């Protein structure tokens, strides 16, 4: 299941974070990072998925 989340994190970072933590603070932070730059959103999403 983590592989699917990581694929989603690369394609659409907020979706990968949402699948991992739901509508928490990490999700909203990831949306902000993705809007500011796609790469920071990906890095944050993969970090959230790998951490848990």
Secondary structure, DSSP 8 states (H G I E B T S, - for coil): -HHHHHHHHHH-HHHHHHHHH-SSHHHHHHHHHHHH-HHHHHHHHHHHHHH-
